[in-house]
């Protein structure tokens, strides 16, 4: 088990407490540690997924365990999305719930151990995962506003079981762990006993291998950061709410370095595509100059425009339409799913915000009437921005285009705060 000293200054400690063997040992060990050391307040969190009848009894079991140890328990009920991978959906729901609890600097301890590390490596090997998938679970990483810490990664399941028995601990057994239709359960029940019969230290060896792969991934991440530094330059300030990269800088790299840089960049924003779906990157990169290609990914999409690739997620994926009256132009106006606008100057009359329908004309001082489509082309506005670019009207007359000072009447300027790309990944 790791040295806990680096985390003693955290505002609070939380334990992800399922009630199973691993988290029960972790809870007991941390409670014992807290009884003889000055530690932050210790709390437990139980996530109730509602996926099987047996799980309905676990909150009561966890409550009884925590009461005996004098530890505060929070039970959180979550809804698990219906997805192809129920395990992944449950994990997403669980960690989303944890993030709602963690305050700035708080620590969440989880019970993954050495055998989990080994099983994860073997499971991902047979699925053909790349280096990022094969790398070891880190001992610590950011989680929301706090930190996730795994203090048991150097401890085997057998050691945890021995600890539990020697301290008379009682834990809940998940019936689904016996179902060998699940790949991880099959590896645990069928494959690992054979490996350990021939190589008793197989789990520790595989865990070490995962650690070596993690070091290799760290070097590739450093290379990706260097390659991305140049590609991140030159982003238009007016569209800084949308993350983007310079396409020419990426295309100048070898194909392997392109994928490495993009894997690092995308891993902070979405689940990474598998090998088959990387054809989408080639199609995006190699499309004709005047094309508007897009690469759809799990949590958003990449679009190409004006020599850059742009990451769109959250509100940027939702269409906007309709007209909003602006009765109080002295105050910002919230745009549903599209940020907000504010007005500099105070033109009189009935004002409204609308979006492009096609055929709009703007009367520009000194230039006369000009087609809005051509003006947006001249201003190098990315094509995906144009349908949601707020337009200020007085009656039927177009007065100003948001964030483009040249495209406005002399007595007003329309300022738009676009929606941000909300990210939930780490």
C-alpha positions in Angstrom: 0.0 0.0 0.0 1.2 3.5 -0.9 2.5 6.2 1.4 -0.5 8.5 2.2 1.6 11.4 3.4 1.2 13.4 0.1 -2.6 13.5 0.7 -2.7 14.5 4.3 -3.3 18.2 3.4 -6.4 17.4 1.3 -9.7 19.0 2.6 -11.4 15.6 2.7 -10.9 11.9 2.0 -13.5 9.8 0.3 -13.6 6.1 -0.3 -15.5 4.5 -3.2 -17.2 1.8 -1.1 -19.1 -0.9 -3.0 -19.2 -3.3 -0.1 -17.1 -5.9 -1.9 -13.8 -7.4 -0.7 -11.5 -4.8 -2.2 -13.3 -1.7 -1.0 -14.0 -3.2 2.4 -10.3 -3.8 3.0 -9.5 -0.3 1.8 -12.2 1.2 4.1 -10.9 -0.8 7.1 -7.3 0.1 6.4 -7.9 3.8 6.0 -10.1 3.9 9.1 -7.3 2.2 11.0 -4.8 4.7 9.6 -7.0 7.6 10.5 -7.3 6.4 14.1 -3.5 6.8 14.7 -2.7 9.7 12.3 -4.1 13.2 11.8 -5.9 12.8 8.5 -8.6 14.8 6.7 -12.2 13.9 7.4 -13.0 10.4 6.1 -16.2 9.7 4.2 -17.5 6.8 2.2 -19.6 6.9 -1.0 -21.7 4.0 -2.2 -23.0 4.1 -5.8 -26.3 2.2 -6.3 -26.6 1.3 -10.0 -29.9 -0.5 -9.7 -28.8 -3.1 -12.3 -29.6 -6.3 -10.3 -31.9 -7.3 -7.4 -29.0 -8.4 -5.2 -27.7 -4.8 -5.3 -30.7 -3.5 -3.4 -29.3 -4.9 -0.2 -25.9 -3.4 -0.5 -26.6 0.1 0.7 -27.9 -1.3 4.0 -24.8 -3.5 4.3 -22.5 -0.6 3.6 -24.4 1.6 6.1 -23.9 -1.0 8.8 -20.2 -1.4 8.1 -19.7 2.4 8.1 -21.6 2.8 11.4 -19.4 0.2 13.1 -16.3 2.2 11.9 -17.8 5.6 12.7 -17.5 6.7 9.0 -20.1 8.9 7.3 -21.6 7.2 4.3 -23.3 8.8 1.3 -25.5 6.6 -0.9 -26.0 7.9 -4.5 -28.5 6.4 -6.9 -27.5 6.6 -10.6 -29.2 5.9 -13.9 -27.1 3.7 -16.2 -27.5 4.5 -19.8 -28.5 1.7 -22.2 -25.3 1.2 -24.2 -23.5 -1.7 -25.9 -21.2 -2.0 -23.0 -23.1 -2.1 -19.8 -19.9 -2.2 -17.8 -18.6 1.0 -19.4 -22.0 2.8 -19.0 -22.0 1.8 -15.3 -18.5 3.1 -14.9 -19.3 6.4 -16.6 -22.3 6.9 -14.3 -20.3 6.0 -11.2 -17.5 8.4 -11.9 -19.8 11.2 -12.9 -21.5 10.8 -9.5 -18.1 10.9 -7.8 -17.2 14.2 -9.5 -20.4 15.8 -8.1 -19.2 15.0 -4.6 -15.5 15.9 -4.8 -14.6 19.5 -3.8 -11.4 21.3 -4.8 -8.4 19.2 -3.7 -10.5 16.4 -2.2 -9.2 12.8 -2.7 -11.2 9.8 -3.7 -9.6 6.4 -2.9 -10.6 3.4 -5.0 -9.8 -0.3 -4.4 -8.2 -1.5 -7.7 -5.4 -3.9 -7.0 -2.5 -5.8 -8.7 -4.7 -8.5 -10.1 -7.1 -5.9 -11.6 -4.1 -4.3 -13.3 -3.1 -7.7 -14.8 -6.6 -8.6 -15.9 -7.1 -5.3 -17.6 -3.9 -5.7 -19.5 -4.8 -9.2 -20.7 -8.3 -8.2 -21.5 -7.2 -5.3 -23.6 -4.5 -7.4 -25.3 -7.0 -9.9 -26.6 -9.1 -7.0 -27.9 -6.2 -5.6 -29.9 -5.9 -2.4 -27.9 -3.1 0.1 -28.6 -0.5 1.4 -26.2 -2.9 3.9 -24.6 -5.3 1.1 -23.8 -2.6 -1.3 -22.5 -0.8 1.2 -20.2 -1.2 0.6 -16.5 -3.9 2.3 -14.5 -2.1 5.3 -12.9 -1.7 5.3 -9.1 -3.2 8.8 -9.1 -4.9 11.1 -11.6 -7.1 14.2 -11.6 -10.9 13.6 -11.1 -13.2 16.6 -11.4 -12.0 19.2 -8.9 -10.1 16.6 -6.9 -7.9 13.6 -7.3 -8.4 9.8 -7.7 -5.9 7.7 -5.8 -5.5 3.9 -6.1 -3.4 2.8 -3.0 -3.8 -0.9 -3.5 -2.2 -1.4 -7.0 0.8 -3.2 -5.5 -1.4 -5.5 -3.5 -2.7 -8.9 -4.8 -6.3 -10.2 -4.4 -4.9 -13.0 -2.2 -3.3 -10.5 0.1 -6.5 -8.5 0.4 -8.4 -11.8 1.2 -5.9 -12.7 3.9 -6.2 -9.2 5.4 -10.0 -9.5 5.5 -10.0 -12.9 7.1 -7.4 -11.9 9.7 -9.5 -8.9 10.8 -12.8 -10.7 10.6 -14.2 -8.5 7.9 -17.6 -9.2 6.2 -18.1 -8.2 2.6 -20.9 -8.5 0.0 -20.4 -10.8 -3.0 -21.6 -9.6 -6.3 -23.5 -12.5 -8.0 -22.5 -11.2 -11.5 -18.9 -12.0 -10.7 -19.7 -15.7 -11.1 -21.1 -15.2 -14.6 -18.4 -16.3 -17.0 -20.3 -14.8 -20.0 -18.5 -11.6 -19.0 -15.0 -11.5 -20.4 -13.3 -10.3 -17.3 -15.0 -13.0 -15.2 -13.9 -15.6 -17.7 -10.3 -14.4 -17.5 -10.4 -14.3 -13.7 -12.0 -17.8 -13.3 -10.6 -19.7 -16.2 -7.4 -18.1 -17.6 -5.6 -16.7 -14.6 -5.6 -19.9 -12.5 -3.9 -21.7 -15.4 -1.3 -18.9 -15.8 -0.6 -18.8 -12.1 -0.3 -22.6 -11.9 2.5 -22.5 -14.5 3.9 -19.0 -13.5 2.9 -18.2 -9.9 3.9 -14.6 -10.3 2.0 -14.0 -13.5 -0.2 -11.3 -12.1 2.7 -9.3 -10.7 4.6 -9.8 -14.0 1.7 -8.6 -16.1 1.2 -5.6 -13.8 4.9 -4.7 -14.2 4.5 -4.9 -18.0 1.5 -2.6 -17.8 3.7 -0.2 -15.8 6.4 -0.3 -18.5 3.8 0.4 -21.2 2.7 3.3 -19.1 6.2 4.7 -19.1 6.4 4.3 -22.9 3.0 6.1 -23.2 4.4 8.9 -21.1 7.2 9.4 -23.7 4.8 9.4 -26.6 2.6 11.9 -24.7 5.6 14.2 -24.4 6.2 13.8 -28.2 2.5 14.6 -28.8 2.7 17.7 -26.7 5.7 18.9 -28.8 3.9 18.2 -32.1 0.7 19.9 -30.9 2.5 23.1 -29.8 2.9 24.3 -33.3 -0.5 23.1 -34.5 -2.3 25.0 -31.7 -0.9 28.3 -32.8 -2.8 30.7 -35.0 -6.3 30.0 -33.6 -8.6 32.9 -34.5 -9.2 34.8 -31.2 -12.9 35.4 -32.0 -13.6 31.7 -32.1 -11.3 30.7 -29.2 -14.3 29.0 -27.5 -13.8 26.2 -30.0 -10.6 24.1 -29.7 -8.8 23.8 -33.0 -5.6 22.7 -34.6 -3.7 23.8 -37.8 -4.2 21.1 -40.4 -1.0 21.8 -42.3 1.1 21.4 -39.1 -0.4 18.0 -38.5 -0.3 16.8 -42.1 3.5 17.5 -42.2 4.1 14.8 -39.5 4.4 11.1 -40.4 1.1 9.2 -40.2 2.1 7.5 -36.9 2.9 10.9 -35.3 -0.3 12.3 -36.6 -2.3 9.5 -34.9 -0.2 9.9 -31.7 -0.8 13.6 -31.5 -4.5 13.3 -32.2 -4.9 10.4 -29.8 -3.4 12.6 -27.0 -5.5 15.6 -28.0 -8.7 13.7 -28.4 -8.3 11.6 -25.2 -9.0 14.7 -23.2 -12.2 15.3 -25.1 -13.8 11.9 -26.1 -13.5 8.2 -26.1 -10.8 7.3 -28.6 -11.9 5.5 -31.9 -10.7 2.0 -32.6 -8.3 1.2 -35.4 -11.1 0.8 -38.0 -12.5 4.2 -37.4 -9.2 6.1 -37.9 -10.1 6.0 -41.6 -12.3 9.0 -40.7 -9.2 11.0 -39.9 -7.7 10.3 -43.3 -10.9 11.3 -45.0 -11.0 14.5 -43.1 -7.4 15.3 -43.8 -7.4 14.5 -47.5 -10.7 15.9 -48.6 -10.8 18.6 -51.3 -9.9 22.2 -50.2 -13.5 23.4 -50.8 -15.1 20.4 -49.0 -16.6 20.5 -45.5 -15.7 17.0 -44.1 -16.6 15.9 -40.6 -15.4 13.0 -38.5 -18.0 11.8 -36.0 -16.7 10.5 -32.7 -18.3 9.2 -29.5 -18.6 12.5 -27.6 -18.4 15.0 -30.4 -17.0 15.5 -33.9 -14.1 17.1 -35.8 -14.9 19.5 -38.6 -12.5 21.1 -41.1 -12.7 24.7 -42.1 -10.2 27.4 -43.2 -7.2 25.2 -42.8 -7.9 24.1 -39.3 -9.7 21.1 -37.7 -12.2 22.1 -35.0 -13.6 20.0 -32.1 -17.3 20.4 -31.6 -19.2 19.0 -28.7 -22.0 19.9 -26.2 -24.2 22.8 -27.4 -22.2 23.0 -30.7 -23.8 19.8 -31.8 -27.4 21.2 -31.4 -29.1 23.2 -34.1 -30.3 26.7 -33.3 -33.3 28.5 -34.9 -36.0 31.0 -34.4 -36.1 34.6 -33.4 -35.7 36.2 -29.9 -37.1 39.7 -29.1 -34.6 41.9 -27.2 -36.7 44.0 -24.9 -33.8 45.1 -22.7 -30.8 45.7 -25.0 -28.9 47.2 -22.1 -28.7 43.7 -20.5 -27.1 40.6 -22.0 -29.5 38.2 -23.8 -29.3 34.5 -23.2 -29.6 32.4 -26.4 -30.9 28.9 -25.8 -28.1 26.5 -26.5 -26.0 29.3 -28.0 -24.3 31.3 -25.3 -25.3 35.0 -24.9 -25.1 38.3 -26.7 -24.6 41.9 -25.4 -25.0 45.2 -27.3 -22.6 48.2 -27.5 -24.6 51.2 -28.5 -28.4 51.6 -28.2 -30.3 51.6 -31.5 -33.9 52.5 -31.1 -36.9 50.4 -32.2 -38.0 46.8 -31.8 -34.8 44.7 -31.7 -34.5 41.0 -32.2 -31.9 38.3 -32.6 -32.2 35.9 -35.5 -30.1 33.4 -37.4 -29.2 33.0 -41.1 -31.9 31.8 -43.4 -30.1 32.7 -46.7 -30.3 35.8 -48.9 -29.5 38.3 -46.1 -28.2 41.7 -47.1 -26.3 44.2 -44.9 -26.0 47.9 -45.6 -22.4 48.8 -44.7 -21.5 52.5 -44.3 -19.3 53.5 -47.3 -19.8 50.2 -49.2 -23.6 50.1 -49.6 -25.6 46.9 -49.6 -23.6 43.6 -49.6 -24.6 40.0 -49.6 -24.0 38.5 -46.1 -22.8 35.2 -47.5 -20.0 37.0 -49.4 -19.1 39.1 -46.4 -18.8 36.0 -44.1 -16.5 34.5 -46.7 -14.3 37.6 -46.7 -14.2 37.5 -42.9 -13.1 33.8 -42.9 -15.9 32.7 -40.6 -15.8 28.9 -40.2 -18.7 27.3 -42.0 -20.0 25.6 -38.8 -20.2 28.9 -37.0 -22.4 30.6 -39.7 -25.7 28.9 -38.9 -25.5 29.9 -35.3 -24.0 33.4 -35.7 -26.4 35.8 -34.0 -27.8 38.6 -36.3 -29.2 41.8 -34.8 -32.4 43.1 -36.6 -34.5 46.2 -36.2 -37.7 45.2 -37.8 -36.7 43.7 -41.1 -33.4 45.6 -41.3 -30.1 43.8 -40.5 -28.1 46.0 -38.2 -25.1 43.9 -37.1 -23.4 40.5 -37.2 -22.0 39.3 -33.9 -18.3 39.6 -33.3 -17.6 41.1 -36.7 -17.1 44.9 -36.1 -16.9 45.7 -39.8 -20.3 44.1 -40.3 -22.4 46.5 -38.2 -24.1 49.9 -38.4 -22.0 52.7 -37.0 -24.1 53.1 -33.9 -23.9 49.6 -32.6 -21.7 46.5 -32.1 -23.0 43.0 -31.3 -20.9 40.9 -29.0 -21.5 37.1 -28.8 -20.2 34.8 -26.1 -20.4 31.4 -27.9 -21.1 28.2 -26.0 -18.1 26.4 -24.6 -17.1 22.9 -25.5 -18.1 21.3 -22.2 -15.8 18.4 -21.4 -16.3 15.7 -18.9 -13.3 13.5 -19.6 -9.9 13.5 -18.1 
